[in-house]
């Protein structure tokens, strides 16, 4: 079983940097995330409703802890502009303990 203070990252993509800032800002303001990183532009190619799609998207990485996972996924889905957002939880297996403590402090 994972410790509730264990850091996790949630990877998602959004249609624009502005959308990522809106969603990420809310997650930080609501203390569900300690930090979000936004990578403003990438190309996504995928199949959607039987058609090949190519779009520009922004990447957002949400830094939080395992104890907030369910709340982060629920809230991110509520705020997300996509009908079926990619919300992928990435477990963290090691790193800077001081940074881990900071994440826990920011997400009570």
C-alpha distances in whole Angstrom, upper triangle without the diagonal:
4,7,9,12,11,14,14,17,19,22,24,28,31,35,36,35,36,34,31,32,33,29,28,30,29,25,26,28,26,23,21,21,22,24,25,27,30,32,35,36,35,36,34,36,34,35,36,37,39,40,40,39,39,38,38,34,32,29,27,23,21,20,17,14,10,11,15,14,15,18,19,19,21,23,24,25,27,29,29,32,31,31,28,27,24,21,19,15,15,12,14,14,16,19,21,19,22,22,18,19,22,19,18,21,22,20,20
4,6,8,7,10,10,14,16,19,22,26,28,32,33,32,33,31,28,29,30,26,24,27,26,22,23,25,23,20,18,18,19,21,22,24,27,28,32,33,32,34,32,34,33,34,34,36,38,39,38,37,37,36,35,32,30,26,23,20,18,16,14,10,7,9,12,11,13,16,16,17,19,21,21,23,25,27,27,30,29,29,27,25,22,19,17,13,13,10,11,11,13,16,18,16,19,18,14,16,18,16,14,18,19,17,17
4,5,5,9,11,14,17,20,23,27,29,33,34,32,33,31,28,29,29,26,24,26,25,21,21,24,22,19,17,17,17,20,21,24,27,29,32,34,34,35,34,36,35,37,37,39,41,42,41,39,39,38,36,33,30,27,24,21,18,15,13,9,7,8,11,12,14,16,16,18,20,21,22,24,26,27,27,31,31,31,29,26,24,21,19,15,15,11,12,12,13,15,16,14,16,16,12,13,16,14,11,15,16,14,14
4,6,8,10,13,15,19,21,25,27,31,31,30,31,29,26,26,26,23,21,23,22,18,18,20,18,15,13,14,14,17,19,22,25,27,30,32,32,34,33,35,34,36,35,38,40,41,40,38,38,36,35,31,29,25,22,19,16,14,10,6,5,4,8,9,11,13,13,15,17,18,19,21,23,24,25,28,28,29,27,24,23,19,18,14,14,12,12,14,15,16,17,15,16,15,12,12,14,12,9,13,14,11,11
4,6,9,12,15,18,21,25,27,31,31,29,30,28,25,25,26,23,20,21,21,17,17,19,17,14,13,12,12,15,17,20,23,26,29,31,31,34,33,35,35,37,36,39,41,41,40,38,38,36,34,31,28,24,21,18,15,12,9,5,6,6,9,10,13,14,14,16,19,19,20,22,24,24,25,29,29,30,28,25,23,20,18,15,14,12,11,13,13,13,14,11,12,12,8,8,10,8,6,10,11,9,10
4,7,10,13,16,20,23,26,30,30,28,29,28,24,25,26,23,20,22,22,18,18,21,19,16,14,13,13,15,17,19,22,24,27,29,29,31,30,33,32,34,35,37,39,39,38,36,36,34,32,29,26,23,20,16,14,11,9,5,6,8,10,10,14,15,14,16,19,20,20,22,24,24,25,28,28,29,27,24,22,18,16,12,11,8,8,9,10,11,12,10,12,11,7,9,12,9,8,12,13,12,13
4,7,10,13,17,20,23,26,26,24,26,24,21,21,23,20,17,19,19,16,15,18,17,14,12,10,10,12,13,15,18,20,24,26,26,28,27,30,30,32,32,35,37,37,35,33,33,31,29,25,23,19,16,13,10,7,6,4,6,9,10,10,14,14,13,15,18,18,17,20,22,22,22,26,26,27,25,22,19,16,14,11,9,7,6,9,9,9,11,10,12,9,6,9,10,7,8,12,12,11,13
4,7,10,13,17,19,23,23,22,24,22,18,20,21,18,15,18,18,14,15,18,17,15,12,10,11,11,12,13,16,18,21,23,23,25,24,26,26,28,28,31,33,33,32,30,29,27,26,22,20,16,14,10,8,6,6,5,6,9,9,8,12,13,11,12,15,16,15,17,20,20,19,23,22,24,21,18,16,12,10,7,6,5,5,9,10,11,13,13,15,12,10,13,13,10,11,14,14,12,15
4,6,10,13,16,20,20,19,20,19,15,17,18,15,13,16,16,13,13,17,17,15,12,9,10,10,9,10,13,15,18,19,19,21,20,23,23,25,26,29,31,30,29,27,26,24,22,19,16,13,10,6,5,5,6,8,9,12,11,9,12,13,10,11,15,15,13,15,18,18,17,20,20,21,19,15,13,10,8,6,5,7,7,11,12,13,14,15,16,13,12,15,14,11,13,16,14,13,16
4,7,10,13,17,17,17,18,16,13,15,16,13,11,15,15,12,13,17,16,15,11,10,12,11,9,10,12,14,16,18,17,19,18,21,20,22,22,25,27,27,26,24,23,21,20,16,14,11,8,6,5,7,8,10,10,13,11,9,11,12,9,8,12,12,10,12,15,14,13,17,16,18,15,12,9,6,5,5,6,9,10,14,16,16,18,19,20,17,15,18,17,14,15,18,16,14,18
4,7,10,14,15,14,17,14,11,14,16,13,12,15,16,13,15,18,18,17,14,12,14,12,10,10,10,11,14,15,14,16,14,17,17,19,20,23,25,24,22,20,19,18,16,13,11,7,6,5,6,9,11,13,14,17,15,12,14,15,11,10,14,14,11,12,16,15,13,15,14,16,14,10,7,6,5,7,7,11,12,16,18,18,20,21,22,19,18,21,20,16,19,21,19,18,21
4,7,10,12,12,14,11,9,12,13,11,10,14,15,13,15,18,18,18,15,14,16,14,11,11,10,11,12,13,12,14,12,15,15,17,17,20,22,21,20,17,17,15,14,10,9,6,5,6,8,12,14,16,17,19,16,14,15,15,12,10,13,13,9,10,13,12,10,12,11,13,11,7,5,5,7,9,11,14,16,20,21,22,23,25,25,22,21,24,22,19,21,23,21,19,23
4,7,9,10,12,10,8,12,13,11,11,15,16,15,17,20,20,20,18,16,18,16,12,11,9,9,10,10,9,11,9,12,13,15,15,18,20,19,17,15,14,11,10,6,6,4,6,9,11,15,17,20,20,22,20,17,18,18,15,13,16,15,11,12,14,13,9,10,9,12,11,7,6,8,10,13,14,18,20,23,24,24,26,28,28,24,24,27,25,22,24,26,23,22,26
4,6,7,9,6,6,10,10,9,11,14,14,14,17,19,19,20,18,17,19,17,13,13,10,10,10,10,10,11,10,14,14,16,15,18,21,19,18,15,14,10,9,6,5,6,8,11,13,16,19,22,23,24,21,19,20,19,16,14,16,15,11,11,13,11,8,7,7,11,11,8,9,10,13,16,18,21,23,26,28,27,28,30,30,26,26,29,26,23,26,27,24,23,26
4,7,8,7,8,11,12,11,13,16,17,17,20,21,22,23,22,20,22,20,16,15,12,12,10,9,10,10,10,13,14,16,15,17,20,18,16,13,12,8,7,5,6,9,11,14,16,20,22,25,26,28,25,23,23,22,19,18,19,17,14,14,15,13,10,8,8,12,12,10,12,14,17,20,21,25,26,30,31,31,32,34,33,30,30,32,30,27,29,31,27,26,30
4,5,5,6,9,10,11,12,14,16,17,18,20,21,23,21,20,21,18,15,13,10,10,7,8,10,11,12,15,17,19,18,21,23,21,20,16,14,10,8,6,5,9,10,14,16,19,22,25,27,28,25,24,24,23,20,19,20,18,15,16,17,14,11,10,11,15,16,13,14,16,18,21,22,26,27,30,31,30,31,33,32,28,29,31,28,26,29,29,26,26,29
4,5,5,6,9,10,10,12,14,15,16,18,20,21,20,18,19,16,12,11,7,8,5,7,10,13,14,18,20,22,22,25,27,25,23,19,17,13,10,8,5,8,9,12,14,17,20,24,26,27,24,23,24,23,19,19,21,18,15,17,18,14,13,12,14,18,18,15,16,17,19,21,21,25,25,29,29,28,28,30,29,26,26,28,26,23,26,27,23,24,27
4,5,5,6,9,10,10,12,14,15,16,18,20,19,18,19,16,13,13,10,11,9,11,14,16,17,21,22,24,23,25,28,26,25,21,19,15,13,11,9,11,11,15,16,19,21,25,27,28,24,23,24,22,19,20,20,17,15,16,16,13,12,11,14,18,19,16,17,18,20,22,24,27,27,31,31,30,30,32,31,27,28,29,26,24,27,27,23,23,27
4,5,5,6,8,10,11,12,14,15,17,18,17,16,18,16,13,13,10,12,10,12,14,16,16,19,20,22,20,23,26,24,23,19,18,15,13,10,8,10,10,13,14,17,19,23,24,25,22,21,21,19,16,16,17,14,11,13,13,9,8,8,10,14,15,13,14,15,18,20,22,25,26,29,30,29,30,31,30,27,27,29,26,23,26,26,22,22,25
4,5,5,6,8,10,10,12,14,15,16,15,13,15,12,9,9,7,9,9,11,13,15,15,19,20,22,21,24,27,25,24,20,19,15,13,9,7,8,6,10,10,14,16,20,21,23,19,18,19,18,14,15,16,13,10,12,13,10,9,10,12,15,15,12,13,13,15,17,18,21,22,26,26,25,26,27,27,23,23,25,22,20,22,23,20,19,23
4,6,5,6,8,10,10,12,14,15,15,13,14,11,9,9,8,10,10,13,16,18,19,22,24,26,25,28,30,29,27,24,22,18,16,13,10,11,9,11,11,14,16,20,22,23,20,20,21,19,15,17,18,15,12,15,15,11,11,12,15,18,19,16,16,16,18,19,21,23,24,27,27,26,26,27,26,22,23,24,21,19,22,22,18,18,22
4,6,5,6,9,10,10,12,14,14,13,15,13,11,12,11,14,13,16,18,20,21,24,24,26,25,27,30,29,28,24,23,20,17,14,12,13,11,14,13,16,17,21,23,23,19,19,20,17,14,16,16,12,11,13,12,9,9,10,14,17,18,15,17,16,19,20,22,24,25,29,29,28,28,29,28,24,25,26,23,20,22,22,19,18,21
4,5,5,6,9,10,11,13,11,11,13,12,10,11,11,14,14,16,18,20,19,23,23,25,23,25,28,27,27,23,23,19,17,14,12,12,9,11,10,13,14,18,19,20,16,16,16,14,11,12,12,9,7,10,9,6,7,9,12,15,15,12,14,13,15,17,19,21,22,26,27,26,26,27,26,23,22,24,21,18,20,21,17,16,19
4,5,5,6,9,10,11,10,8,10,8,6,8,8,12,13,16,18,20,20,23,24,26,25,28,30,29,28,25,24,21,18,15,12,11,8,9,8,10,12,15,18,18,15,15,16,14,10,12,13,10,8,12,12,9,10,13,15,17,17,14,15,13,15,15,17,19,20,24,24,23,23,24,23,19,19,20,18,15,17,18,14,14,17
4,5,5,6,8,10,10,9,10,9,8,10,11,14,15,18,20,23,23,27,27,29,28,31,34,32,31,28,27,23,21,17,14,14,11,12,11,12,14,17,20,20,16,17,18,15,13,15,15,12,11,14,14,11,12,15,17,20,20,17,18,17,19,19,20,22,22,26,26,25,24,25,23,20,20,21,18,16,18,17,14,14,17
4,5,5,6,8,9,9,11,11,10,13,14,17,18,21,23,25,25,28,28,30,28,30,33,33,32,29,28,25,23,19,16,16,13,14,11,13,13,17,19,18,14,15,16,13,11,13,13,9,9,12,11,9,11,14,17,19,19,17,18,16,18,19,21,22,23,27,27,26,26,26,24,21,21,21,19,16,18,17,14,13,16
4,6,5,6,5,5,8,9,8,12,13,17,18,21,22,25,24,27,27,29,28,30,33,32,31,29,28,25,23,19,16,15,12,11,9,10,10,13,15,15,11,12,13,10,7,10,11,8,7,11,11,9,11,15,17,19,19,16,16,14,16,15,17,19,19,23,24,23,23,23,22,18,18,18,16,13,14,15,11,10,13
4,5,5,6,5,6,6,8,11,13,17,18,21,23,26,26,29,30,32,31,33,36,35,34,31,30,27,24,21,18,16,13,12,9,10,10,13,16,15,12,14,15,12,10,13,14,11,11,15,15,13,15,18,20,22,22,19,19,16,18,17,18,19,19,23,23,21,21,21,19,16,16,16,13,11,13,12,9,9,12
4,5,8,8,9,10,11,14,16,20,20,24,26,29,29,32,32,34,33,35,38,37,36,33,32,29,27,23,20,19,16,16,13,13,13,16,18,17,14,16,17,14,12,15,16,12,13,16,15,13,16,19,21,23,24,21,22,19,21,20,22,23,23,26,26,25,24,23,22,19,19,19,16,14,15,14,10,10,12
4,6,8,10,11,13,16,18,21,23,26,27,30,29,32,32,34,32,34,37,37,36,33,33,30,28,24,21,20,17,16,13,13,12,14,16,15,11,14,14,11,10,13,13,10,11,15,13,12,15,18,21,22,23,20,21,18,20,19,21,22,22,26,26,25,24,23,22,20,19,18,16,14,14,13,10,9,10
4,5,7,9,11,15,17,21,23,26,27,30,30,33,33,34,33,35,38,38,37,34,34,31,29,25,22,20,16,15,12,11,9,11,14,12,9,12,14,10,10,13,14,11,13,16,16,15,17,21,23,24,24,21,21,18,19,18,19,19,19,23,23,22,21,20,18,16,15,15,12,10,10,10,6,5,7
4,7,9,10,14,16,20,22,24,26,28,27,30,30,31,30,32,35,35,34,32,31,29,27,23,20,18,14,13,9,9,7,9,11,10,6,9,10,7,6,10,11,9,10,13,13,13,15,19,20,21,21,18,18,15,16,14,16,16,17,20,21,20,20,19,19,16,15,15,13,10,10,11,8,6,8
4,5,7,11,13,17,19,22,23,26,25,28,28,30,30,32,35,34,33,31,30,27,25,21,18,16,12,10,6,6,5,8,11,11,8,10,12,10,7,11,13,11,10,14,15,14,15,19,20,22,21,18,17,14,15,13,14,15,15,18,19,18,17,17,16,13,12,13,11,8,9,10,7,6,10
4,7,10,14,17,19,22,24,27,27,30,31,33,32,35,38,37,36,33,32,29,26,23,19,17,13,11,8,6,6,9,12,13,11,12,15,13,11,14,16,15,14,18,19,17,18,22,23,25,24,21,20,17,17,15,15,16,15,18,17,16,15,15,13,10,10,11,8,5,8,8,5,6,10
4,7,10,13,16,19,21,24,24,27,28,31,30,33,36,35,33,30,29,26,23,20,16,14,10,8,6,5,7,11,14,15,13,14,17,15,12,15,17,15,14,17,19,17,17,20,22,24,23,19,18,16,16,15,15,16,15,18,18,16,15,16,15,11,12,13,10,8,11,12,9,10,13
4,6,10,12,15,17,20,20,24,25,27,27,30,32,31,30,27,25,22,19,16,12,10,7,5,5,6,9,13,15,17,14,14,17,15,12,14,16,14,12,15,17,15,14,17,18,21,20,17,16,14,14,14,14,16,15,19,19,17,17,19,18,14,14,16,14,11,14,15,12,13,16
4,7,10,12,14,17,18,22,23,26,26,30,32,30,28,25,23,20,17,14,10,8,6,5,7,8,12,15,18,20,17,17,20,19,15,16,19,17,14,17,19,17,16,18,19,22,21,17,16,14,15,15,14,16,16,19,19,17,17,19,19,15,16,18,16,14,17,18,15,16,20
4,6,9,11,14,16,19,21,24,24,27,29,28,25,22,20,17,14,11,7,6,5,7,9,11,15,18,21,23,20,19,21,20,16,17,20,18,14,17,19,16,14,16,17,20,19,16,15,14,15,16,16,19,19,22,22,21,21,23,22,19,20,22,19,17,21,22,18,19,23
4,6,8,12,13,17,19,23,23,27,28,26,23,20,18,15,12,9,6,5,6,8,12,14,18,21,23,25,23,22,24,23,19,20,22,20,17,19,21,18,16,17,18,21,20,17,15,16,16,17,17,20,20,23,23,22,22,25,25,21,22,25,22,20,24,25,22,22,26
4,7,11,13,16,19,22,22,26,27,25,22,19,16,13,9,7,5,7,8,12,14,17,20,24,26,28,25,24,26,25,21,21,23,21,18,20,21,18,16,16,17,21,20,17,16,17,18,20,20,23,23,27,27,25,26,28,28,24,25,28,25,23,27,27,24,25,29
4,7,10,13,16,19,20,24,25,22,19,16,13,10,6,6,5,7,10,13,17,20,23,26,28,30,27,26,27,27,23,23,25,23,20,21,23,20,17,17,17,20,20,17,16,18,19,21,21,24,25,28,28,27,28,31,31,27,28,31,28,26,29,31,27,28,31
4,7,10,13,17,18,21,22,20,17,14,10,8,6,5,6,7,11,14,17,20,23,26,28,30,28,26,27,27,23,22,25,24,20,21,23,21,18,17,17,20,19,16,15,17,17,20,20,23,24,27,28,27,29,31,31,28,28,31,29,27,30,32,29,29,33
4,7,10,14,15,19,19,16,13,10,7,6,5,6,9,10,14,16,20,23,26,29,30,32,30,27,28,29,25,24,26,25,21,22,24,22,19,18,16,19,18,16,15,17,18,21,21,25,26,29,30,30,31,34,35,31,31,34,33,30,33,35,32,32,35
4,7,10,12,15,16,13,10,8,6,5,6,7,10,10,14,16,19,23,25,28,28,31,28,25,26,27,24,22,24,24,20,19,22,21,17,16,14,16,15,13,12,15,16,19,20,23,25,28,29,30,32,34,35,31,31,34,33,30,33,35,32,31,35
4,7,10,13,13,10,7,6,4,7,9,10,13,14,17,19,22,26,28,30,30,33,31,28,28,29,26,24,26,26,22,21,24,23,19,18,15,17,15,15,14,17,18,21,22,25,27,30,32,32,35,37,38,34,34,37,36,33,36,38,35,34,37
4,6,10,10,8,6,5,7,9,12,12,15,15,18,20,23,26,28,30,29,32,30,26,27,28,25,22,24,25,21,20,23,22,18,17,14,15,13,13,12,16,17,20,21,25,27,30,32,33,35,37,39,35,34,38,37,33,36,38,35,34,37
4,7,6,5,5,6,9,11,14,15,18,18,21,23,25,28,30,32,31,33,31,28,28,29,26,23,25,26,23,21,23,23,19,18,15,14,13,14,14,17,18,22,24,27,30,32,35,36,38,40,41,38,37,40,39,36,38,40,38,36,39
4,5,5,6,7,10,12,15,15,18,19,21,23,25,28,30,32,31,33,30,27,26,27,25,22,23,24,21,18,21,21,17,16,12,11,10,12,13,17,18,22,24,28,31,33,36,37,39,41,42,38,37,40,39,36,37,40,37,35,38
4,6,9,9,13,15,18,18,21,22,24,26,28,31,32,34,33,35,32,29,28,29,27,24,24,25,23,20,22,22,19,17,14,12,12,14,16,19,21,25,27,31,34,36,39,40,42,44,45,41,40,43,42,38,40,42,39,37,40
4,7,9,13,16,19,20,23,24,26,28,30,34,35,36,35,37,35,32,31,32,30,27,27,29,26,23,25,26,22,20,17,16,15,17,18,22,23,27,29,32,35,38,40,41,44,46,47,43,42,45,44,41,42,45,42,40,43
4,6,10,13,16,18,21,22,25,27,30,33,35,37,36,38,35,32,32,33,30,27,28,29,26,24,26,26,22,20,17,16,16,17,18,22,23,27,29,32,35,38,40,41,43,45,46,43,42,45,44,40,42,45,42,40,43
4,7,10,14,15,19,20,23,25,28,31,33,35,35,37,35,32,31,32,30,27,28,29,26,24,26,26,22,20,17,17,16,17,17,21,22,26,27,31,33,36,38,39,41,43,44,41,40,43,42,39,41,43,40,39,42
4,6,10,12,16,17,20,23,25,29,31,33,33,35,33,30,30,30,28,25,26,27,23,22,24,23,19,17,14,15,15,15,15,19,21,24,26,29,32,34,36,37,39,41,42,38,38,41,39,36,39,41,38,36,40
4,7,10,13,15,19,21,24,28,30,33,33,35,33,30,30,31,28,25,27,27,23,22,24,23,19,17,15,17,16,16,16,19,21,24,25,29,31,33,35,35,37,40,40,37,37,40,38,35,38,40,37,36,39
4,6,10,12,16,19,22,25,28,31,31,33,31,28,29,29,25,23,25,24,21,20,22,20,17,15,13,16,15,14,15,18,19,23,24,28,29,32,34,34,35,38,38,34,34,37,35,32,35,37,34,33,36
4,7,10,13,17,20,23,26,29,30,32,29,27,28,28,24,23,25,23,20,20,22,19,16,14,14,17,17,15,15,18,19,22,23,27,28,31,32,31,33,35,35,32,32,35,33,30,33,34,31,31,35
4,7,10,13,16,19,22,25,26,29,26,23,24,24,21,19,21,20,16,17,19,16,13,12,11,15,14,12,12,14,16,19,20,23,25,28,29,28,30,32,32,28,29,31,29,26,29,31,28,27,31
4,7,10,13,16,19,23,24,26,23,21,23,22,18,18,20,18,15,16,18,15,12,12,13,16,16,12,12,13,15,17,18,21,22,26,26,26,27,29,29,25,25,28,26,23,26,27,24,24,28
4,7,10,13,16,19,21,23,20,18,20,20,16,16,18,17,13,15,17,15,13,14,13,17,15,12,10,11,12,14,14,18,18,22,23,22,23,25,26,22,22,25,23,20,23,25,22,22,25
4,6,10,13,16,18,20,17,16,17,17,13,13,16,14,11,13,16,13,11,13,14,17,16,12,11,10,11,12,13,16,16,20,21,20,21,23,23,19,19,22,20,17,20,21,18,18,22
4,6,10,13,15,17,15,13,16,16,12,12,16,15,12,14,17,15,14,16,16,19,17,13,11,10,10,10,10,12,13,16,17,16,18,19,19,16,16,18,17,14,17,19,16,16,19
4,6,10,12,14,11,10,13,12,9,10,13,12,10,13,15,14,13,16,17,19,18,14,12,10,10,9,10,12,12,16,17,16,17,18,18,14,14,16,14,11,13,15,13,12,16
4,7,10,12,10,10,14,13,10,12,15,14,13,16,18,17,17,20,21,23,21,17,16,13,12,10,10,11,10,14,14,13,13,14,14,11,10,12,11,7,10,12,10,10,13
4,7,8,7,8,11,11,8,11,14,13,12,16,17,17,17,21,22,23,22,18,17,13,13,10,11,10,10,14,14,14,14,14,14,11,9,11,10,6,8,10,9,7,10
4,6,6,7,10,11,9,12,14,15,15,17,19,19,20,24,24,25,23,20,19,15,14,11,11,9,10,12,13,13,14,13,14,12,9,10,10,7,7,10,10,8,10
4,5,5,8,10,10,11,14,15,15,17,19,20,21,24,24,25,22,20,18,14,13,9,10,9,10,12,14,15,16,15,17,15,11,13,14,11,10,13,13,10,12
4,6,8,9,10,12,13,14,15,17,19,20,21,25,25,25,23,21,20,16,16,13,14,12,13,16,17,18,19,17,18,16,13,13,14,11,9,12,12,9,9
4,6,5,6,9,10,11,12,14,15,16,17,21,22,22,21,18,18,14,14,11,13,13,14,17,18,19,20,18,19,17,14,14,14,11,10,12,11,8,9
4,6,5,6,9,10,10,12,14,15,16,20,19,20,18,16,15,11,11,8,11,11,13,16,18,19,20,19,20,18,15,17,17,13,13,15,14,11,13
4,6,5,6,9,10,11,12,14,15,19,19,18,17,15,15,11,12,10,13,14,16,19,22,23,24,23,24,22,19,20,20,16,16,18,17,13,14
4,6,5,6,8,10,11,12,14,18,18,18,17,15,16,12,14,12,15,16,18,21,23,24,24,23,24,21,19,19,19,15,15,17,15,11,12
4,5,5,6,8,10,10,12,15,16,17,16,13,13,10,11,10,13,14,16,20,21,22,22,22,22,19,17,18,17,14,14,16,14,11,13
4,6,5,6,9,10,10,14,14,14,12,10,10,7,9,9,12,14,17,20,22,23,24,24,25,22,20,21,21,17,17,20,17,14,16
4,6,5,6,9,10,13,14,13,12,11,12,10,12,13,16,18,20,24,26,26,28,27,28,25,23,24,23,19,19,21,19,16,17
4,5,5,6,8,12,13,14,14,12,13,11,14,14,17,19,21,25,26,26,27,27,27,24,22,23,22,18,18,20,17,14,16
4,5,5,6,10,11,12,11,9,10,8,11,12,15,18,20,23,25,25,26,26,26,23,22,23,21,18,19,20,17,15,18
4,5,5,8,8,9,8,7,9,8,12,13,17,19,22,25,27,28,29,29,30,26,25,26,25,21,22,24,21,19,21
4,6,8,10,10,11,10,13,12,15,17,20,22,25,28,30,30,31,31,31,28,27,28,26,23,23,25,21,19,21
4,7,9,10,12,10,13,12,16,17,20,23,25,28,30,30,30,31,30,27,26,27,25,22,23,24,20,19,21
4,6,8,9,7,10,10,14,16,19,22,24,28,29,29,30,31,31,27,26,28,26,23,24,25,22,20,23
4,7,9,8,11,13,16,19,22,25,27,31,32,32,33,34,34,30,30,32,29,26,28,29,26,24,27
4,5,5,9,11,14,18,20,24,26,30,32,32,33,35,35,31,30,32,31,27,29,30,27,25,28
4,6,10,12,15,18,21,25,27,31,33,34,36,36,37,33,32,34,33,29,30,32,29,27,29
4,7,9,12,15,18,22,25,28,30,31,33,34,35,31,30,32,31,28,29,31,28,26,28
4,6,9,13,15,19,22,25,27,28,30,31,31,28,27,29,28,24,26,28,25,23,26
4,6,10,12,16,19,22,24,25,27,28,29,26,25,27,26,23,24,27,24,22,25
4,7,10,13,16,19,21,22,24,25,26,23,21,24,23,19,21,23,21,19,22
4,6,10,13,16,18,20,22,23,25,21,20,23,22,19,20,23,21,19,22
4,6,10,13,15,17,19,20,22,19,16,19,19,16,17,20,19,17,19
4,6,10,12,14,16,17,19,17,15,18,18,15,17,20,19,17,20
4,6,9,12,14,15,17,15,13,16,17,14,15,19,18,17,19
4,6,8,11,12,14,12,10,14,15,12,14,17,17,16,19
4,7,11,11,15,13,11,15,17,15,16,19,20,19,21
4,7,8,12,11,9,13,15,14,15,18,19,19,21
4,6,9,8,8,11,12,12,14,16,17,18,20
4,5,5,6,9,10,11,13,15,16,17,19
4,5,5,6,9,10,11,12,14,16,17
4,5,5,6,9,10,11,12,15,16
4,5,5,6,9,10,11,13,15
4,5,5,6,9,10,11,13
4,5,5,6,9,10,11
4,5,5,6,9,10
4,5,5,6,9
4,5,5,6
4,6,6
4,6
4
